[in-house]
């Protein structure tokens, strides 16, 4: 039996075989493209640093709001986990990697 209040719906979705295998395939393609094309690699590195900086700044700015809305996030997460339970029951293909 799962403890919904301790689960994170995003982590659960990322752990679904269909999602994790898709992410792994995309990561391999991205890495392969960067290795094959030096110009693309330099552009990607600049973009990656920018995204990391923007993400850190956004998290710093959102922290007070997130803290205040934590109870609402917990309720939304719980509902989303229950919805995911339902989807996993109704769509068994979510438990298989993309190539299957």
N, C-alpha and C positions, 0 to 999 in steps of 0.2 A: 504494500500500500504506500502510495506517495504522500509526502507531506507538502501540499501545495504552497503553504506560506513560506517554505524554505526554498522553493524552486524559483528559477529565473526562466521565464518563457523564452527569452532570446538564447540563452545557453542550451535549452532543450531543443529549439529549432536548429541551432547550429550542429547539434549532435545527431540529428536525424541522418541516417546514411545517405539519403538522396541529396540532402543539402551539403553535408560534409564532403561527399565525393565530387559534387559540382564545384565547391570552393577549391578543393585540391586540384582539379583539372584546370580551373581558371588561374590558379597560382602558378602551376607548371607552365601554362601558355604565356603568362605574363613574364615569368623568369626567362623562358626560352626566347621570347621576343627581345627582351633587354640584352641578352647575351649575343644575339644574332645581329643586332643593330646598335652600334655604339652611340649614334646620335640620339636614338630613341631612349637609350639607357640614361644619357645625361639629362634629357628632358624629364624623364620619369623620376629621377633622383630629386630634381628641383621641385617637382610637383609633390612628391612624397614628403619632403621636408616642410613644404608649405601646408600640407594637410595636417601633419603632426603639430605644427605650431598653432594653426587655427583651431584644431581640436583641443589642445591644452588650454588655449585662451577661452574657448567656449565653455569648457568644463569649469574653469575658474569663475567665469561670469555667471554660470547657471547654478553653482553650488548652493547659494542661499535659497533659490527658488525650489530646487530639488529637495532640499531639507524640509522646507515648508510643505511641499506636496507629497512627501513620503507616504503618508497613510493612503492617499488616493492612488499612488503608484502601486502600493501593495494590493489594493482591491483590484485594480486593472490587471495586474500580473496574475492574480489568482483566477480571475475570469478567463484570461487568455490561456492559462495552463489547463483549465477545464475544457476550453474550446479545442485546444491541441489534443487533449485526451480523446475527445470525440472524433477529431479528424484522424488520429492514429488508428482508432477502431474501424472507421468507415473506409479508410484508404490504406490498405496494407502495403501498397507500393512505396509509401514513405519510408518503409523499413529496409528498402533495397537500394544499393548504389545505382547511379544513373545508368551504367552499362548493363544492368540486369533488367 
